Amino acid sequence: MSETDIIMQVEHIVKKFAAAGGKTLTACDDITFNIRKGETVAIVGESGCGKTTLLKSIMNMQMPTSGRILFHGRDITKLTGEAKRENYRHIQMVFQDPAAAFDPKMRIKEIVCEPLLNFGLIQRNGMEAKTRELLAQVELPAEFANRYPHNMSGGQRQRVAIARALALEPEIIACDEATSALDVSVQDTIVKLLVRLQKEKGITYIFICHDLALVSMFSHRIVVMYLGNMMEELDGDKLTEARHPYTRALLKAVFSTDQEKNQQIGILPGDIPSPLDLPTGCPFHNRCEYRQELCIKEKPVLREAVDNHFLACHYPLPIA
């Protein structure tokens, strides 16, 4: 893809929160990457790495402390009022737990058509037909329109969440751990559904996840975060060429049922530092078996190692 395919630019996003005792928690620290039309960008990392905080800034659910997010060249972090509301037509979200995201008193047809009604795009007498159309897109039968969320399985509710996100025909759909609460077999069907919709409609996905094995199956780009910092960014089909010790550690921690590999699950040594008391230098150095004196003293800057492969590491590992 060329530079003209870029539809969103995340530029030097920093998000800080005031904490007790006059301390500051830095949830995101100088995050920068581009998102191209029709691709899936996965943001991965352990719990507390800042990926959901970053997504909230992208979704304009909170203001970053500094930096900007450009959508088709327009800084959406400064939008207010009707301009901010109108922006939600183009960027929609699928939450981790649809049971919590849905009003339990609303029927499915009311849930999926609510965005359309809010923007005045349909009348109430058109809800039945539109609901059938949207449910068909996510492979659910039309009779589900009159059900309530509690009458459906977790996978079915997540399909409804996707249908609601599709209703406004957005350019970008952000998925915040959208498969983590589902059984593995259901995860597979949801991912296949998302891939099919992307091929049919040219949708761009931002996929927040902690499962590297899952995102490597369908992501075009992968951004790896640790303690609010970008550690590595690379193509999804080149994950095996990861060179940052943290990314390699995450890969070793992936469970495989392939008996022939005979590979034990790796466990990262040490504990994650408190985000209120970050170590000097590289944020990962206290858990990195390859650290050297420079890693302790100086924080590495994210830079391009090879084409489209970015690293924040003083001593990147050779390709395995």
Secondary structure, DSSP 8 states (H G I E B T S, - for coil): --GGGEEEEEEEEEEEEE-GGG-EEEEEEEEEEEEETT-EEEEE-STTSSHHHHHHHHTTSS--SEEEEEETTEEGGG--HHHHHHHTTTEEEE-S-HHHHS-TTS-HHHHHHHHHHHTT-S-GGGHHHHHHHHHHHTT--GGGGG--GGGS-HHHHHHHHHHHHHTT--SEEEEESTTTTS-HHHHHHHHHHHHHHHHHH--EEEEEES-HHHHTTT-SEEEEEETTEEEEEEEGGGGGG--SHHHHHHHHTS----TTT--------S----TTS--SSSTTGGG-TT--HHHHHS----EEEETTEEE--SS-----
